[in-house]
Amino acid sequence: MSNNIDFLNELEAVVRSRRTASGDKSYTKTLFNRGTPFIAQKVGEEAVELAIAAVQGDKGRTVSEAADLMYHLIVLLEDNDLSLADLADELAARHS
């Protein structure tokens, strides 16, 4: 099992920095420039692609689509001034 879970925090920091970076021509900045509805649409698309890959039993594609979904989810959270910590807090509250 990999210990790369901390990378999600690094990725979140990169997404946050690209949101406000001027002159940034990254895909992330493009998402922010297109706005919340577009970002939400991308989250929905990735979720459907993940579900299809999982139903088809394609583990490689399932992981790849889950990564795409997670990235777009991080962008959507940032766009709404939320974080992975907020998500973790919600999950922890539901668990207790």
C-alpha angles and dihedrals in degrees: 000000000000125000092210093114088106088063088075088067090050091049091049090053091051091049090049092051093048091052091069101027113119118221091015111146096185125132088247092056089047090056092052091047091053091054142228098305091055093046090049090050090053090051089052093048092050091047091054092047090050092050092050093049091049093049089050089053093235102149095184093052091042091058092044093050091044088054090050090049093048092050093050091045090055089051091049092049091050090047087057093045091252131123144205086260089060089051092048091049090053092049092047091050090052091050096054 
